[in-house]
Amino acid sequence: MSAGHVVGGIDLEVARRGAGRPVLLLHGMQTIDPRAPFLHMLARHAEIIAPSHPGFGRSARPADFETVYDLVHFYLEFLESLPHEKLTLIGFSFGGWLAAELAVKCRHRLDGLVLVGAFGIKVSDRETPDILDVFNTTPQEVQRRSWHDPATWAPDLDALSDDELVLRARNWEALCLYGWNPYMYNPQLKRWLSRIAVPALVLWGASDGIVKPSYGRAYADLIPGARFELIERAGHHPEIEQARAFVDTIVKFLNR
């Protein structure tokens, strides 16, 4: 089910599933499809809280809310509004960047961190892009590089309802607003990843062409004690292309 949740005066769309240990999911470039199989599989093992970031999905965005800094502070407030003493944080893609920022700042509320194809840092030199520029690359190429098997998994935009198309466009616009400059990273974050004090898993699709596994390995190396794992036959969305392997890996981490 999806329900409203007002935090800091912002009306937020939040999907909730399952029962058990609490897991906060921070979505990537698009909001999480409430029908996604991985969500139902994971809900057998955990209580899932999956908000749409302000400006994404059906969540409101105040007019002056336009940086990742705003989102991070918003989520610090969101964490304080939850009844759980501690929870596991899972961040996908753009949401992985937010999750890493939160783990640096809010160590006392987390008991684990999972970054899945996360953005957020610069690992190459200034001239070498680490993350595919999704705004200046053809949609066909973005699709090709997003999936191990695009023919099977890439969404058929012609099959989407008008409502779904509007939400996709809204998500894209919000992503552009928050992530445009500098493109999908915080120059300061790399220095502070050493502050992360909870067990961390960095999870990557082996065929990710949006941000390559070598970037994920570099990310994991900067987080004390973090483990890096590849999911084979998956691109930038291992939770979709390899839902069972993804959930098994997460559950193993939760039960560690």
Backbone as CSV, one residue per row, in Angstrom:
resi,resn,N_x,N_y,N_z,CA_x,CA_y,CA_z,C_x,C_y,C_z
1,MET,0.836,-1.202,0.000,0.000,0.000,0.000,0.869,1.249,0.000
2,SER,0.340,2.331,-0.566,1.019,3.619,-0.528,0.180,4.567,0.314
3,ALA,0.851,5.337,1.149,0.114,6.268,1.991,0.884,7.566,2.080
4,GLY,0.187,8.642,2.454,0.850,9.916,2.654,1.598,9.915,3.985
5,HIS,2.626,10.711,4.063,3.435,10.813,5.282,3.998,12.231,5.245
6,VAL,3.553,13.080,6.163,3.992,14.477,6.129,5.220,14.649,7.021
7,VAL,6.301,15.129,6.421,7.546,15.381,7.155,8.030,16.778,6.792
8,GLY,8.318,17.580,7.805,8.808,18.930,7.535,7.868,19.716,6.643
9,GLY,6.568,19.444,6.776,5.573,20.153,5.972,5.455,19.646,4.543
10,ILE,6.200,18.582,4.186,6.152,18.041,2.826,5.334,16.755,2.819
11,ASP,4.332,16.716,1.949,3.479,15.529,1.831,4.179,14.509,0.938
12,LEU,4.509,13.361,1.537,5.348,12.367,0.885,4.535,11.125,0.549
13,GLU,4.754,10.589,-0.642,4.183,9.291,-1.010,5.112,8.209,-0.438
14,VAL,4.550,7.279,0.330,5.372,6.225,0.939,4.692,4.873,0.722
15,ALA,5.419,3.932,0.121,4.911,2.557,-0.006,5.409,1.766,1.193
16,ARG,4.546,0.975,1.796,4.920,0.142,2.935,4.511,-1.297,2.662
17,ARG,5.396,-2.219,3.018,5.144,-3.642,2.784,5.743,-4.440,3.928
18,GLY,5.126,-5.582,4.210,5.759,-6.591,5.058,5.871,-6.240,6.527
19,ALA,6.546,-7.124,7.247,6.761,-6.956,8.688,8.105,-7.577,9.025
20,GLY,8.643,-7.162,10.163,9.951,-7.669,10.566,10.910,-6.518,10.763
21,ARG,12.199,-6.765,10.556,13.164,-5.687,10.786,12.956,-4.592,9.737
22,PRO,13.063,-3.332,10.158,12.743,-2.238,9.238,13.851,-1.965,8.222
23,VAL,13.434,-1.757,6.972,14.344,-1.438,5.878,13.806,-0.210,5.152
24,LEU,14.632,0.813,5.044,14.263,2.021,4.303,14.883,1.931,2.914
25,LEU,14.038,1.950,1.869,14.504,1.877,0.479,14.497,3.262,-0.132
26,LEU,15.623,3.708,-0.665,15.691,4.991,-1.375,15.863,4.702,-2.864
27,HIS,14.860,5.069,-3.641,14.814,4.703,-5.057,15.840,5.488,-5.889
28,GLY,16.030,4.992,-7.118,16.994,5.599,-8.026,16.378,6.644,-8.931
29,MET,16.731,6.584,-10.226,16.310,7.628,-11.168,14.805,7.630,-11.393
30,GLN,14.186,6.468,-11.230,12.727,6.365,-11.275,12.239,5.804,-9.939
31,THR,11.008,6.123,-9.589,10.431,5.586,-8.357,10.242,4.077,-8.502
32,ILE,10.114,3.381,-7.376,9.982,1.921,-7.390,8.552,1.542,-7.778
33,ASP,8.424,0.645,-8.738,7.110,0.161,-9.136,6.536,-0.657,-7.977
34,PRO,5.374,-0.255,-7.448,4.808,-0.984,-6.303,4.499,-2.448,-6.607
35,ARG,4.463,-2.804,-7.905,4.201,-4.202,-8.283,5.487,-5.003,-8.471
36,ALA,6.645,-4.391,-8.264,7.927,-5.063,-8.531,8.059,-6.338,-7.689
37,PRO,8.367,-7.470,-8.332,8.474,-8.741,-7.596,9.461,-8.684,-6.422
38,PHE,10.593,-7.978,-6.593,11.588,-7.964,-5.510,11.012,-7.368,-4.234
39,LEU,10.077,-6.419,-4.394,9.461,-5.757,-3.239,8.662,-6.772,-2.423
40,HIS,7.896,-7.602,-3.127,7.071,-8.605,-2.449,7.940,-9.700,-1.825
41,MET,9.001,-10.085,-2.532,9.916,-11.105,-1.987,10.590,-10.594,-0.712
42,LEU,11.059,-9.351,-0.757,11.773,-8.768,0.386,10.834,-8.566,1.573
43,ALA,9.561,-8.274,1.266,8.575,-8.019,2.322,8.280,-9.269,3.157
44,ARG,8.704,-10.448,2.666,8.536,-11.667,3.478,9.559,-11.710,4.604
45,HIS,10.581,-10.860,4.524,11.676,-10.895,5.495,11.843,-9.598,6.277
46,ALA,11.151,-8.533,5.870,11.419,-7.223,6.466,10.206,-6.314,6.333
47,GLU,10.177,-5.291,7.171,9.192,-4.215,7.006,9.817,-3.171,6.094
48,ILE,9.222,-2.979,4.931,9.808,-2.076,3.939,9.096,-0.731,3.952
49,ILE,9.907,0.318,3.999,9.405,1.691,3.918,10.073,2.285,2.678
50,ALA,9.274,2.620,1.661,9.838,3.074,0.380,9.206,4.400,-0.042
51,PRO,9.798,5.517,0.394,9.249,6.824,0.007,9.635,7.211,-1.415
52,SER,8.821,8.073,-2.035,9.239,8.759,-3.266,9.870,10.078,-2.828
53,HIS,11.091,10.355,-3.306,11.763,11.596,-2.899,10.901,12.811,-3.259
54,PRO,11.004,13.892,-2.493,10.276,15.119,-2.847,10.521,15.512,-4.313
55,GLY,9.432,15.669,-5.060,9.528,16.000,-6.481,9.412,14.787,-7.383
56,PHE,9.544,13.579,-6.809,9.406,12.334,-7.565,8.049,11.697,-7.255
57,GLY,7.579,10.847,-8.179,6.324,10.142,-7.939,5.212,11.126,-7.636
58,ARG,4.524,10.875,-6.524,3.447,11.788,-6.119,3.831,12.583,-4.874
59,SER,5.129,12.660,-4.589,5.581,13.450,-3.434,5.718,14.918,-3.821
60,ALA,5.293,15.775,-2.908,5.387,17.220,-3.159,6.850,17.673,-3.116
61,ARG,7.136,18.793,-3.784,8.456,19.417,-3.681,8.282,20.917,-3.485
62,PRO,8.752,21.460,-2.325,8.680,22.908,-2.144,9.510,23.623,-3.209
63,ALA,9.114,24.828,-3.574,9.760,25.568,-4.667,11.252,25.810,-4.416
64,ASP,11.639,25.940,-3.142,13.042,26.264,-2.845,13.884,25.003,-2.594
65,PHE,13.356,23.866,-2.957,13.961,22.574,-2.654,14.615,22.060,-3.925
66,GLU,15.936,22.228,-4.067,16.496,21.911,-5.379,17.904,21.315,-5.369
67,THR,18.405,20.972,-4.195,19.746,20.371,-4.149,19.706,19.039,-3.397
68,VAL,20.747,18.236,-3.610,20.880,16.991,-2.865,20.988,17.293,-1.365
69,TYR,21.624,18.424,-1.044,21.730,18.878,0.354,20.329,18.982,0.979
70,ASP,19.359,19.549,0.234,17.974,19.627,0.728,17.410,18.226,0.971
71,LEU,17.649,17.308,0.033,17.126,15.948,0.173,17.737,15.239,1.381
72,VAL,19.048,15.406,1.570,19.718,14.736,2.694,19.149,15.242,4.012
73,HIS,18.993,16.537,4.142,18.435,17.083,5.387,16.977,16.679,5.576
74,PHE,16.264,16.596,4.469,14.886,16.117,4.544,14.856,14.682,5.080
75,TYR,15.742,13.819,4.571,15.733,12.422,5.004,16.244,12.246,6.435
76,LEU,17.094,13.149,6.882,17.473,13.110,8.307,16.227,13.343,9.166
77,GLU,15.395,14.268,8.724,14.141,14.541,9.445,13.167,13.360,9.305
78,PHE,13.134,12.774,8.120,12.272,11.619,7.882,12.656,10.471,8.822
79,LEU,13.972,10.211,8.940,14.445,9.155,9.847,13.988,9.417,11.276
80,GLU,14.069,10.679,11.700,13.658,11.023,13.069,12.159,10.840,13.272
81,SER,11.392,10.908,12.181,9.931,10.777,12.297,9.494,9.311,12.402
82,LEU,10.404,8.387,12.119,10.043,6.963,12.153,10.159,6.424,13.579
83,PRO,9.324,5.459,13.949,9.342,4.946,15.323,10.508,3.998,15.611
84,HIS,11.199,3.544,14.575,12.236,2.515,14.767,13.500,3.127,15.360
85,GLU,14.090,2.386,16.268,15.335,2.859,16.872,16.469,2.829,15.842
86,LYS,16.511,1.719,15.089,17.536,1.586,14.045,16.916,0.882,12.835
87,LEU,17.457,1.157,11.658,16.981,0.440,10.473,18.115,0.256,9.477
88,THR,17.872,-0.639,8.515,18.819,-0.855,7.424,18.431,0.051,6.277
89,LEU,19.424,0.673,5.668,19.193,1.619,4.580,19.689,0.993,3.280
90,ILE,18.800,0.925,2.277,19.183,0.423,0.952,18.945,1.536,-0.058
91,GLY,19.989,1.922,-0.778,19.863,2.991,-1.766,20.254,2.500,-3.152
92,PHE,19.385,2.781,-4.125,19.617,2.386,-5.514,20.057,3.605,-6.321
93,SER,21.176,3.485,-7.079,21.505,4.496,-8.082,21.582,5.900,-7.456
94,PHE,20.753,6.821,-7.898,20.706,8.162,-7.301,20.380,8.091,-5.803
95,GLY,19.479,7.173,-5.435,19.137,6.990,-4.021,20.288,6.404,-3.219
96,GLY,21.223,5.713,-3.911,22.430,5.216,-3.248,23.323,6.368,-2.815
97,TRP,23.369,7.408,-3.637,24.094,8.627,-3.262,23.496,9.212,-1.978
98,LEU,22.182,9.325,-1.932,21.514,9.854,-0.730,21.807,8.967,0.479
99,ALA,21.764,7.640,0.254,21.998,6.696,1.360,23.413,6.850,1.919
100,ALA,24.395,7.026,1.036,25.787,7.198,1.490,25.923,8.482,2.308
101,GLU,25.292,9.559,1.840,25.333,10.838,2.577,24.706,10.673,3.964
102,LEU,23.577,9.960,4.023,22.896,9.754,5.306,23.735,8.903,6.249
103,ALA,24.400,7.879,5.695,25.205,6.987,6.536,26.407,7.719,7.136
104,VAL,26.903,8.732,6.419,28.001,9.557,6.943,27.512,10.409,8.116
105,LYS,26.272,10.918,7.994,25.773,11.914,8.954,25.005,11.319,10.125
106,CYS,24.391,10.143,9.915,23.369,9.684,10.866,23.663,8.268,11.339
107,ARG,24.834,8.072,11.888,25.284,6.711,12.185,24.458,6.035,13.281
108,HIS,23.883,6.809,14.186,23.191,6.232,15.351,21.834,5.618,15.005
109,ARG,21.256,5.953,13.835,19.935,5.415,13.492,20.012,4.218,12.543
110,LEU,21.223,3.883,12.076,21.350,2.816,11.082,22.019,1.583,11.678
111,ASP,21.597,0.390,11.217,22.331,-0.815,11.618,22.911,-1.536,10.401
112,GLY,22.734,-0.967,9.220,23.331,-1.542,8.016,23.076,-0.632,6.828
113,LEU,23.955,-0.741,5.819,23.865,0.095,4.620,24.108,-0.790,3.402
114,VAL,23.215,-0.674,2.404,23.422,-1.368,1.133,23.348,-0.332,0.014
115,LEU,24.406,-0.258,-0.787,24.432,0.635,-1.945,24.349,-0.212,-3.205
116,VAL,23.362,0.069,-4.049,23.133,-0.723,-5.257,23.340,0.177,-6.478
117,GLY,24.430,-0.044,-7.227,24.703,0.795,-8.406,24.703,2.275,-8.067
118,ALA,25.281,2.614,-6.911,25.131,3.968,-6.352,25.945,5.018,-7.104
119,PHE,25.393,6.221,-7.178,26.114,7.410,-7.630,26.723,8.096,-6.394
120,GLY,27.332,9.276,-6.593,27.669,10.108,-5.440,29.107,10.540,-5.301
121,ILE,30.070,9.807,-5.924,31.476,10.204,-5.768,32.141,10.282,-7.141
122,LYS,33.319,10.881,-7.152,34.135,10.943,-8.367,35.333,10.031,-8.139
123,VAL,35.543,9.068,-9.025,36.703,8.186,-8.827,37.753,8.363,-9.922
124,SER,37.336,8.804,-11.118,38.293,9.005,-12.212,38.787,10.449,-12.218
125,ASP,39.683,10.761,-13.176,40.145,12.150,-13.273,39.034,13.035,-13.829
126,ARG,39.313,14.338,-13.864,38.265,15.306,-14.209,37.700,15.080,-15.611
127,GLU,38.549,14.599,-16.514,38.135,14.452,-17.923,37.358,13.161,-18.182
128,THR,37.458,12.207,-17.262,36.831,10.901,-17.497,35.497,10.815,-16.758
129,PRO,34.379,10.685,-17.503,33.091,10.565,-16.803,32.956,9.190,-16.137
130,ASP,32.551,9.191,-14.872,32.324,7.928,-14.151,30.926,7.390,-14.409
131,ILE,29.990,8.316,-14.622,28.565,7.968,-14.688,28.033,8.453,-16.029
132,LEU,27.355,7.579,-16.763,26.807,7.956,-18.063,25.903,9.181,-17.915
133,ASP,26.105,10.163,-18.779,25.253,11.359,-18.753,23.905,11.017,-19.393
134,VAL,22.960,10.667,-18.547,21.670,10.173,-19.055,20.842,11.275,-19.723
135,PHE,21.198,12.533,-19.459,20.440,13.642,-20.060,20.930,13.978,-21.467
136,ASN,22.193,13.663,-21.754,22.769,14.005,-23.055,23.162,12.773,-23.862
137,THR,22.526,11.657,-23.560,22.737,10.406,-24.299,21.381,10.014,-24.876
138,THR,21.363,9.434,-26.057,20.063,9.076,-26.654,19.320,8.099,-25.734
139,PRO,18.002,8.227,-25.674,17.219,7.309,-24.833,17.493,5.835,-25.158
140,GLN,17.729,5.528,-26.449,17.997,4.142,-26.844,19.303,3.642,-26.212
141,GLU,20.322,4.527,-26.209,21.618,4.149,-25.641,21.524,4.012,-24.119
142,VAL,20.759,4.902,-23.481,20.555,4.801,-22.031,19.900,3.460,-21.709
143,GLN,18.886,3.094,-22.489,18.222,1.797,-22.268,19.193,0.641,-22.462
144,ARG,19.988,0.712,-23.552,20.925,-0.368,-23.855,21.916,-0.560,-22.708
145,ARG,22.361,0.548,-22.115,23.384,0.463,-21.076,22.805,0.226,-19.683
146,SER,21.473,0.282,-19.582,20.827,0.093,-18.274,20.594,-1.377,-17.939
147,TRP,20.550,-2.229,-18.958,20.093,-3.606,-18.757,21.093,-4.617,-19.307
148,HIS,21.191,-5.762,-18.672,21.946,-6.885,-19.239,21.202,-7.400,-20.474
149,ASP,19.871,-7.450,-20.347,19.024,-7.985,-21.428,17.888,-6.996,-21.701
150,PRO,18.202,-5.899,-22.438,17.177,-4.865,-22.644,15.934,-5.373,-23.363
151,ALA,16.101,-6.351,-24.261,14.933,-6.855,-25.004,13.875,-7.404,-24.053
152,THR,14.333,-8.005,-22.956,13.394,-8.579,-21.981,12.921,-7.551,-20.962
153,TRP,13.840,-6.673,-20.523,13.564,-5.899,-19.315,13.303,-4.404,-19.507
154,ALA,13.779,-3.830,-20.582,13.568,-2.381,-20.753,12.073,-2.093,-20.829
155,PRO,11.594,-1.072,-20.115,10.149,-0.803,-20.131,9.680,-0.380,-21.530
156,ASP,8.523,-0.855,-21.917,7.911,-0.461,-23.192,7.101,0.809,-22.923
157,LEU,7.676,1.945,-23.309,7.025,3.215,-22.971,5.666,3.348,-23.644
158,ASP,5.506,2.695,-24.812,4.210,2.762,-25.513,3.110,2.045,-24.731
159,ALA,3.511,1.129,-23.850,2.517,0.340,-23.104,2.117,1.018,-21.789
160,LEU,2.796,2.120,-21.443,2.498,2.779,-20.168,1.232,3.625,-20.281
161,SER,0.519,3.728,-19.168,-0.668,4.592,-19.139,-0.233,6.061,-19.123
162,ASP,-1.165,6.959,-19.405,-0.847,8.402,-19.372,-0.324,8.796,-17.995
163,ASP,-0.938,8.241,-16.960,-0.536,8.561,-15.586,0.907,8.124,-15.331
164,GLU,1.247,6.915,-15.800,2.614,6.404,-15.616,3.623,7.246,-16.390
165,LEU,3.246,7.694,-17.576,4.143,8.534,-18.380,4.381,9.884,-17.705
166,VAL,3.329,10.445,-17.118,3.455,11.727,-16.401,4.413,11.563,-15.213
167,LEU,4.269,10.460,-14.480,5.149,10.216,-13.327,6.601,10.040,-13.767
168,ARG,6.816,9.312,-14.866,8.188,9.133,-15.387,8.809,10.474,-15.745
169,ALA,8.011,11.323,-16.407,8.505,12.649,-16.806,8.814,13.494,-15.577
170,ARG,7.965,13.398,-14.570,8.177,14.153,-13.329,9.454,13.678,-12.623
171,ASN,9.655,12.354,-12.594,10.868,11.793,-11.985,12.118,12.307,-12.709
172,TRP,12.061,12.307,-14.028,13.199,12.724,-14.857,13.538,14.194,-14.586
173,GLU,12.485,15.006,-14.503,12.661,16.445,-14.262,13.296,16.683,-12.885
174,ALA,12.828,15.947,-11.876,13.373,16.101,-10.517,14.828,15.638,-10.481
175,LEU,15.121,14.521,-11.157,16.496,14.016,-11.195,17.432,15.059,-11.805
176,CYS,16.977,15.674,-12.877,17.765,16.703,-13.560,18.011,17.886,-12.615
177,LEU,16.986,18.293,-11.898,17.106,19.418,-10.958,18.149,19.130,-9.873
178,TYR,18.073,17.944,-9.280,18.959,17.617,-8.149,20.366,17.205,-8.592
179,GLY,20.460,16.501,-9.728,21.710,15.823,-10.050,22.535,16.424,-11.174
180,TRP,22.110,17.575,-11.706,22.710,18.099,-12.930,24.134,18.610,-12.742
181,ASN,24.364,19.394,-11.700,25.648,20.099,-11.610,26.116,20.235,-10.168
182,PRO,27.257,19.614,-9.771,28.045,18.692,-10.594,27.245,17.424,-10.863
183,TYR,27.580,16.734,-11.953,26.732,15.651,-12.424,26.800,14.422,-11.519
184,MET,25.784,14.245,-10.721,25.522,13.030,-9.926,26.592,12.714,-8.879
185,TYR,27.322,13.719,-8.401,28.228,13.430,-7.286,28.450,14.679,-6.446
186,ASN,28.921,14.446,-5.227,29.288,15.507,-4.293,30.805,15.446,-4.119
187,PRO,31.533,16.493,-4.533,32.998,16.451,-4.449,33.508,16.205,-3.024
188,GLN,32.691,16.534,-2.023,33.117,16.378,-0.623,32.874,14.980,-0.053
189,LEU,31.954,14.233,-0.670,31.504,12.983,-0.030,32.628,11.962,0.148
190,LYS,33.480,11.838,-0.852,34.531,10.812,-0.839,35.359,10.864,0.455
191,ARG,35.708,12.089,0.848,36.537,12.288,2.044,35.870,11.736,3.299
192,TRP,34.534,11.804,3.358,33.829,11.498,4.612,33.271,10.083,4.678
193,LEU,33.418,9.293,3.607,32.895,7.919,3.641,33.549,7.089,4.747
194,SER,34.738,7.484,5.165,35.430,6.753,6.243,34.690,6.869,7.578
195,ARG,33.729,7.795,7.669,32.927,7.938,8.891,31.842,6.867,9.012
196,ILE,31.557,6.178,7.921,30.470,5.191,7.965,30.875,4.056,8.903
197,ALA,30.054,3.850,9.929,30.458,2.941,11.020,29.562,1.713,11.120
198,VAL,28.702,1.493,10.111,27.810,0.319,10.155,28.263,-0.679,9.089
199,PRO,27.901,-1.950,9.249,28.212,-2.921,8.197,27.633,-2.456,6.860
200,ALA,28.435,-2.573,5.798,28.002,-2.063,4.494,28.243,-3.097,3.408
201,LEU,27.280,-3.159,2.488,27.368,-4.027,1.324,27.218,-3.139,0.095
202,VAL,28.153,-3.258,-0.842,28.068,-2.506,-2.096,27.785,-3.530,-3.197
203,LEU,26.623,-3.386,-3.832,26.083,-4.416,-4.721,25.962,-3.849,-6.130
204,TRP,26.433,-4.593,-7.120,26.478,-4.060,-8.482,26.035,-5.107,-9.493
205,GLY,25.316,-4.688,-10.517,25.040,-5.568,-11.644,26.294,-5.684,-12.493
206,ALA,26.687,-6.909,-12.829,27.942,-7.120,-13.564,27.934,-6.437,-14.929
207,SER,26.732,-6.237,-15.509,26.629,-5.631,-16.844,26.189,-4.165,-16.779
208,ASP,26.342,-3.520,-15.635,25.899,-2.126,-15.494,26.712,-1.227,-16.423
209,GLY,26.024,-0.576,-17.372,26.692,0.338,-18.293,26.388,1.791,-17.981
210,ILE,25.600,2.037,-16.932,25.371,3.417,-16.477,26.546,3.829,-15.599
211,VAL,26.907,2.950,-14.671,28.085,3.173,-13.827,28.725,1.800,-13.589
212,LYS,29.956,1.684,-14.029,30.579,0.356,-14.152,30.953,-0.260,-12.792
213,PRO,31.057,-1.588,-12.747,31.437,-2.255,-11.495,32.760,-1.754,-10.897
214,SER,33.697,-1.320,-11.725,34.972,-0.805,-11.184,34.735,0.411,-10.277
215,TYR,33.729,1.199,-10.607,33.340,2.347,-9.773,32.797,1.840,-8.429
216,GLY,32.000,0.777,-8.492,31.452,0.180,-7.271,32.548,-0.353,-6.361
217,ARG,33.556,-0.978,-6.957,34.686,-1.483,-6.156,35.416,-0.333,-5.475
218,ALA,35.613,0.760,-6.224,36.294,1.936,-5.656,35.462,2.519,-4.508
219,TYR,34.153,2.529,-4.669,33.223,3.017,-3.628,33.390,2.165,-2.363
220,ALA,33.345,0.842,-2.544,33.441,-0.083,-1.408,34.768,0.084,-0.676
221,ASP,35.836,0.326,-1.435,37.163,0.487,-0.824,37.235,1.698,0.102
222,LEU,36.351,2.674,-0.115,36.372,3.912,0.690,35.534,3.804,1.968
223,ILE,34.747,2.713,2.080,33.879,2.531,3.252,34.489,1.453,4.144
224,PRO,34.805,1.773,5.397,35.490,0.802,6.273,34.733,-0.528,6.363
225,GLY,35.411,-1.612,6.008,34.838,-2.953,6.163,33.774,-3.324,5.158
226,ALA,33.501,-2.460,4.167,32.417,-2.751,3.213,32.765,-3.959,2.349
227,ARG,31.740,-4.729,2.007,31.913,-5.869,1.119,31.356,-5.506,-0.255
228,PHE,32.048,-5.885,-1.306,31.572,-5.634,-2.668,31.106,-6.950,-3.278
229,GLU,29.923,-6.926,-3.890,29.418,-8.141,-4.547,28.822,-7.817,-5.908
230,LEU,29.060,-8.706,-6.864,28.475,-8.570,-8.201,27.273,-9.493,-8.335
231,ILE,26.255,-9.011,-9.034,25.140,-9.882,-9.416,25.260,-10.107,-10.929
232,GLU,25.473,-11.346,-11.313,25.677,-11.675,-12.731,24.371,-11.525,-13.512
233,ARG,24.532,-11.303,-14.821,23.382,-11.203,-15.733,22.402,-10.113,-15.291
234,ALA,22.964,-8.999,-14.804,22.137,-7.853,-14.414,22.870,-6.566,-14.778
235,GLY,22.111,-5.551,-15.153,22.668,-4.247,-15.442,22.508,-3.306,-14.261
236,HIS,21.979,-2.109,-14.532,21.866,-1.075,-13.492,20.715,-1.351,-12.519
237,HIS,19.885,-2.347,-12.844,18.721,-2.656,-11.990,18.720,-4.136,-11.611
238,PRO,19.697,-4.577,-10.814,19.749,-6.008,-10.466,18.509,-6.466,-9.709
239,GLU,17.869,-5.532,-8.971,16.659,-5.889,-8.221,15.508,-6.262,-9.152
240,ILE,15.588,-5.830,-10.420,14.546,-6.152,-11.398,14.970,-7.340,-12.264
241,GLU,16.189,-7.262,-12.820,16.632,-8.330,-13.737,16.910,-9.650,-13.020
242,GLN,17.395,-9.572,-11.782,17.723,-10.799,-11.024,17.125,-10.674,-9.620
243,ALA,15.800,-10.574,-9.578,15.112,-10.291,-8.309,15.441,-11.327,-7.226
244,ARG,15.436,-12.610,-7.598,15.668,-13.662,-6.601,17.090,-13.575,-6.045
245,ALA,18.083,-13.452,-6.912,19.478,-13.353,-6.456,19.666,-12.086,-5.620
246,PHE,19.025,-11.007,-6.041,19.121,-9.743,-5.304,18.569,-9.901,-3.886
247,VAL,17.356,-10.446,-3.786,16.709,-10.591,-2.471,17.496,-11.557,-1.585
248,ASP,17.971,-12.658,-2.161,18.772,-13.616,-1.380,19.998,-12.933,-0.783
249,THR,20.651,-12.091,-1.586,21.854,-11.387,-1.124,21.514,-10.410,0.001
250,ILE,20.394,-9.703,-0.159,19.973,-8.729,0.870,19.602,-9.454,2.167
251,VAL,18.863,-10.554,2.045,18.418,-11.291,3.239,19.626,-11.859,3.989
252,LYS,20.596,-12.341,3.247,21.830,-12.844,3.859,22.519,-11.722,4.637
253,PHE,22.524,-10.539,4.050,23.135,-9.381,4.723,22.331,-9.024,5.991
254,LEU,21.009,-9.028,5.887,20.161,-8.703,7.051,20.368,-9.727,8.183
255,ASN,20.581,-10.980,7.810,20.717,-12.060,8.804,22.150,-12.312,9.236
256,ARG,23.054,-11.453,8.826,24.482,-11.703,9.060,24.773,-11.909,10.547
